[in-house]
Amino acid sequence: MLTLAAETRPRVLGARSPQAALTHQQIAALAGTSRETCTKVLRDFADQHLIRLARGRITVLDAERLADHAG
């Protein structure tokens, strides 16, 4: 599941964070790459504090910097 961290969530009472239930395999297919490459890139993003990885969950910590990586 992909979510936004509290500091990047909309500040509207009752607003829910965007979420998507995707596996690494599904993310890789969407990106046109292998699951192994997807996992490596996600770990790189986590090392740069752009995302936080937990079992079954990816939390976006810095959406702006992450978007910069996407071009």
Buried (B, 14 or more C-beta within 10 A) or exposed (E): EBBBBEEBBEEEEEEEBEEEEBEBEEBBBEEEEEBEEBBEBBEEBBEEEBBBEEEEEBBBBBBEEBEEEEE
